[in-house]
Every structure is written in structure tokens, then in C-alpha cells.
Amino acid sequence: MEASIQIFVAMVLYMAVVIGIGLYYTKRASESSDNYLIGGRSLNPWVTALGAEASDMSGWL
């Protein structure tokens, strides 16, 4: 019985942390959907390159 209580407590804590992170970044986000979709034009070139390569390779699967 103790193991199931520990698992339940761990799940509740995990969900609280995930919801907290979501709320924090929701408040930080701007109201513009364009800014959300393009990442505020602040992505590094290597992130853009990796995204383009992953998109290109997904067509071959």
C-alpha cells in the first residue's frame, strides 16, 4: 500500500510542476499568434537548420 501512495504523490507533484511551468510560460507569452508561430524571430541558426533537416528527412520515412 505504501508504494501506491508514493506513486500517487509523485504523480501529483509531477503534474503540479508541469502545470506550474505551463502557467508561467503562458503569462510570459505575448498575445500575438504570429510571434508564437515564428518564435519571436529569436531562434539560433543551428536550431533552424536542425528543424529544416528533420522536416526534410520526415518525407523519406
N, CA and C atoms as an extended XYZ file, in Angstrom:
183
Properties=species:S:1:pos:R:3:atomname:S:1:resname:S:1:resid:I:1 pbc="F F F"
N         0.816       -1.194        0.000 N   MET     1
C         0.000        0.000        0.000 CA  MET     1
C         0.860        1.258        0.000 C   MET     1
N         1.997        1.212        0.649 N   GLU     2
C         2.862        2.393        0.708 CA  GLU     2
C         3.400        2.765       -0.662 C   GLU     2
N         3.704        1.767       -1.481 N   ALA     3
C         4.244        2.053       -2.810 CA  ALA     3
C         3.221        2.795       -3.657 C   ALA     3
N         1.969        2.423       -3.567 N   SER     4
C         0.956        3.104       -4.370 CA  SER     4
C         0.750        4.544       -3.895 C   SER     4
N         0.884        4.789       -2.613 N   ILE     5
C         0.779        6.157       -2.095 CA  ILE     5
C         1.955        6.993       -2.588 C   ILE     5
N         3.149        6.415       -2.593 N   GLN     6
C         4.329        7.134       -3.076 CA  GLN     6
C         4.200        7.446       -4.560 C   GLN     6
N         3.691        6.501       -5.328 N   ILE     7
C         3.492        6.736       -6.760 CA  ILE     7
C         2.461        7.842       -6.971 C   ILE     7
N         1.388        7.812       -6.213 N   PHE     8
C         0.354        8.840       -6.321 CA  PHE     8
C         0.906       10.216       -5.980 C   PHE     8
N         1.681       10.307       -4.912 N   VAL     9
C         2.277       11.588       -4.507 CA  VAL     9
C         3.236       12.079       -5.584 C   VAL     9
N         4.037       11.170       -6.147 N   ALA    10
C         4.970       11.556       -7.210 CA  ALA    10
C         4.214       12.072       -8.431 C   ALA    10
N         3.123       11.418       -8.781 N   MET    11
C         2.334       11.863       -9.935 CA  MET    11
C         1.708       13.231       -9.689 C   MET    11
N         1.197       13.448       -8.497 N   VAL    12
C         0.590       14.742       -8.169 CA  VAL    12
C         1.645       15.849       -8.204 C   VAL    12
N         2.817       15.584       -7.648 N   LEU    13
C         3.893       16.579       -7.683 CA  LEU    13
C         4.328       16.868       -9.113 C   LEU    13
N         4.459       15.828       -9.917 N   TYR    14
C         4.848       15.999      -11.316 CA  TYR    14
C         3.820       16.858      -12.061 C   TYR    14
N         2.551       16.540      -11.883 N   MET    15
C         1.504       17.313      -12.546 CA  MET    15
C         1.498       18.765      -12.076 C   MET    15
N         1.740       18.990      -10.793 N   ALA    16
C         1.785       20.357      -10.271 CA  ALA    16
C         2.934       21.137      -10.899 C   ALA    16
N         4.081       20.494      -11.046 N   VAL    17
C         5.235       21.162      -11.661 CA  VAL    17
C         4.952       21.463      -13.130 C   VAL    17
N         4.400       20.504      -13.853 N   VAL    18
C         4.105       20.709      -15.273 CA  VAL    18
C         3.070       21.820      -15.459 C   VAL    18
N         2.036       21.819      -14.654 N   ILE    19
C         1.024       22.878      -14.743 CA  ILE    19
C         1.626       24.226      -14.362 C   ILE    19
N         2.488       24.249      -13.358 N   GLY    20
C         3.157       25.488      -12.964 CA  GLY    20
C         4.025       26.051      -14.075 C   GLY    20
N         4.778       25.186      -14.740 N   ILE    21
C         5.610       25.627      -15.867 CA  ILE    21
C         4.724       26.167      -16.984 C   ILE    21
N         3.638       25.472      -17.268 N   GLY    22
C         2.715       25.930      -18.308 CA  GLY    22
C         2.119       27.287      -17.996 C   GLY    22
N         1.703       27.492      -16.764 N   LEU    23
C         1.137       28.788      -16.377 CA  LEU    23
C         2.174       29.901      -16.435 C   LEU    23
N         3.397       29.598      -16.025 N   TYR    24
C         4.466       30.597      -16.055 CA  TYR    24
C         4.725       31.065      -17.484 C   TYR    24
N         4.861       30.104      -18.403 N   TYR    25
C         5.158       30.487      -19.775 CA  TYR    25
C         3.941       31.041      -20.505 C   TYR    25
N         2.758       30.706      -20.052 N   THR    26
C         1.561       31.314      -20.627 CA  THR    26
C         1.525       32.801      -20.311 C   THR    26
N         1.895       33.155      -19.100 N   LYS    27
C         1.920       34.572      -18.716 CA  LYS    27
C         3.035       35.327      -19.434 C   LYS    27
N         4.144       34.631      -19.730 N   ARG    28
C         5.258       35.273      -20.424 CA  ARG    28
C         4.991       35.455      -21.904 C   ARG    28
N         4.150       34.614      -22.456 N   ALA    29
C         3.911       34.642      -23.901 CA  ALA    29
C         3.173       35.916      -24.292 C   ALA    29
N         3.450       36.353      -25.482 N   SER    30
C         2.738       37.536      -25.969 CA  SER    30
C         1.382       37.109      -26.518 C   SER    30
N         0.561       38.076      -26.801 N   GLU    31
C        -0.791       37.807      -27.285 CA  GLU    31
C        -0.821       37.484      -28.776 C   GLU    31
N         0.260       37.721      -29.483 N   SER    32
C         0.282       37.545      -30.928 CA  SER    32
C         0.540       36.089      -31.313 C   SER    32
N        -0.321       35.530      -32.151 N   SER    33
C        -0.093       34.162      -32.618 CA  SER    33
C         1.064       34.122      -33.612 C   SER    33
N         1.291       35.217      -34.339 N   ASP    34
C         2.434       35.260      -35.255 CA  ASP    34
C         3.737       35.136      -34.485 C   ASP    34
N         3.841       35.816      -33.373 N   ASN    35
C         5.038       35.739      -32.546 CA  ASN    35
C         5.239       34.318      -32.027 C   ASN    35
N         4.154       33.642      -31.684 N   TYR    36
C         4.237       32.261      -31.202 CA  TYR    36
C         4.725       31.335      -32.311 C   TYR    36
N         4.179       31.488      -33.502 N   LEU    37
C         4.497       30.576      -34.592 CA  LEU    37
C         5.924       30.731      -35.101 C   LEU    37
N         6.486       31.920      -35.035 N   ILE    38
C         7.847       32.126      -35.533 CA  ILE    38
C         8.863       32.258      -34.411 C   ILE    38
N         8.447       32.042      -33.197 N   GLY    39
C         9.373       32.049      -32.066 CA  GLY    39
C         9.955       33.410      -31.770 C   GLY    39
N         9.251       34.453      -32.103 N   GLY    40
C         9.747       35.797      -31.839 CA  GLY    40
C        10.992       36.134      -32.640 C   GLY    40
N        11.218       35.383      -33.703 N   ARG    41
C        12.404       35.533      -34.558 CA  ARG    41
C        13.695       35.483      -33.749 C   ARG    41
N        13.705       34.655      -32.724 N   SER    42
C        14.893       34.579      -31.876 CA  SER    42
C        15.542       33.196      -31.889 C   SER    42
N        15.231       32.361      -32.884 N   LEU    43
C        15.846       31.040      -32.969 CA  LEU    43
C        17.261       31.158      -33.516 C   LEU    43
N        18.147       30.372      -32.956 N   ASN    44
C        19.517       30.339      -33.456 CA  ASN    44
C        19.555       29.646      -34.814 C   ASN    44
N        20.568       29.933      -35.623 N   PRO    45
C        20.658       29.285      -36.941 CA  PRO    45
C        20.738       27.761      -36.862 C   PRO    45
N        21.402       27.229      -35.853 N   TRP    46
C        21.518       25.767      -35.774 CA  TRP    46
C        20.187       25.117      -35.441 C   TRP    46
N        19.335       25.796      -34.682 N   VAL    47
C        18.002       25.260      -34.392 CA  VAL    47
C        17.173       25.244      -35.672 C   VAL    47
N        17.271       26.302      -36.447 N   THR    48
C        16.554       26.372      -37.710 CA  THR    48
C        17.044       25.298      -38.668 C   THR    48
N        18.354       25.092      -38.719 N   ALA    49
C        18.920       24.068      -39.599 CA  ALA    49
C        18.472       22.673      -39.187 C   ALA    49
N        18.479       22.388      -37.897 N   LEU    50
C        18.027       21.072      -37.432 CA  LEU    50
C        16.545       20.862      -37.734 C   LEU    50
N        15.749       21.881      -37.566 N   GLY    51
C        14.321       21.776      -37.873 CA  GLY    51
C        14.075       21.547      -39.354 C   GLY    51
N        14.820       22.256      -40.192 N   ALA    52
C        14.677       22.074      -41.633 CA  ALA    52
C        15.111       20.673      -42.046 C   ALA    52
N        16.190       20.179      -41.474 N   GLU    53
C        16.678       18.835      -41.801 CA  GLU    53
C        15.694       17.765      -41.335 C   GLU    53
N        15.139       17.916      -40.147 N   ALA    54
C        14.149       16.954      -39.649 CA  ALA    54
C        12.906       16.963      -40.532 C   ALA    54
N        12.510       18.136      -40.966 N   SER    55
C        11.357       18.243      -41.853 CA  SER    55
C        11.643       17.580      -43.194 C   SER    55
N        12.848       17.766      -43.702 N   ASP    56
C        13.246       17.164      -44.973 CA  ASP    56
C        13.294       15.647      -44.873 C   ASP    56
N        13.873       15.131      -43.803 N   MET    57
C        14.012       13.680      -43.634 CA  MET    57
C        12.674       12.999      -43.385 C   MET    57
N        11.720       13.692      -42.813 N   SER    58
C        10.445       13.052      -42.495 CA  SER    58
C         9.693       12.646      -43.755 C   SER    58
N        10.002       13.247      -44.865 N   GLY    59
C         9.373       12.873      -46.122 CA  GLY    59
C         9.855       11.539      -46.655 C   GLY    59
N        10.989       11.054      -46.166 N   TRP    60
C        11.570        9.802      -46.655 CA  TRP    60
C        11.151        8.602      -45.831 C   TRP    60
N        10.437        8.828      -44.747 N   LEU    61
C        10.052        7.695      -43.896 CA  LEU    61
C         8.944        6.934      -44.484 C   LEU    61
